[in-house]
Amino acid sequence: MAQNARTLADGNEIPLLGLGVWQIPDGRECVDAVRWALELGYRHIDTAQAYGNERSVGEGLRESGVPRDEVFVTTKFYPAQKDPAAEAERSLERLGLGHVDLYIVHWPQGGPTWAWPGMERARELGHARSIGISNFGAAQVDELLSAASVPPVVNQVQLSPYEYRRALLDHCEGHGIALEAYSPLGTGRHLSSGTVAEIAARLGRTPAQVLIRWCIERGIPAIPKSTHRERIAENAQLFDFSLTAADLAELDALDRTGGTDVAVERPWWRG
Ligand code: A2P
């Protein structure tokens, strides 16, 4: 797994490819997606309290027969709640696990710092091996870093060639925080990109593989979502090809964020 994983600042390893389960309803569809992914070689599943499908993630993990200690499991604190440590315990109960590998503040609702002592407590209690954040821009990262005893090791944001967020990437990397890419396919929208299709055709690959590989080339963990077995398989065929410097430059030029250090264009939690 070593070349397909990245070592975080706290020494823990995160596999570069994960299955994201946002928008998959709790139940058979989610259980199957998780089980298929694990059968197909994924070793990283990303869920959240807000997704309402942690039970199915745990069930898919058990049905797969893959040993718990071979799988990296992420869940996220839903910041409309008050106590990250208590909510972590509830997550573990739903997942049927003794710990998660990564526990993330889902978004900086109510400000970037208030939840962090509870996240640190969740880690101290052994509920999570690593702790991190999601949807935090550079200014919010700075505020959190000046208040934290244990710094976050991951910031999960929407990242793709179209949302490159170069300044945020550089800022996080400069502080030992790994950026992680959610919706690396732009929730499917970027699959119809002409530029991506051209590069894919040239390489004999699919647009999804090119988009996910763009993250992998930079050591950025990515969590594409699919409920289709053949797509879950397709999205994992990433480690037997690479993008050239010219391909990367062409993809980088698709950025529509102006290289921003902001994580979210329209913060949904502010109403
Ligand atoms: P589905 O779940 O029906 O397979 P993102 O990871 O950026 O959020 O994108 C997820 C969206 O992209 C979902 O709608 C998913 O559909 C679709 N998708 C995921 N992988 C592929 C693929 N390899 N080919 C086509 N569509 C895909």
Boltz pocket constraint, residues with backbone or C-beta under 6 A from the ligand:
constraints:
  - pocket:
      binder: B
      contacts: [[A, 20], [A, 182], [A, 183], [A, 184], [A, 185], [A, 186], [A, 187], [A, 188], [A, 191], [A, 208], [A, 223], [A, 224], [A, 225], [A, 226], [A, 227], [A, 228], [A, 230], [A, 231], [A, 232], [A, 234], [A, 235]]
      max_distance: 6.0
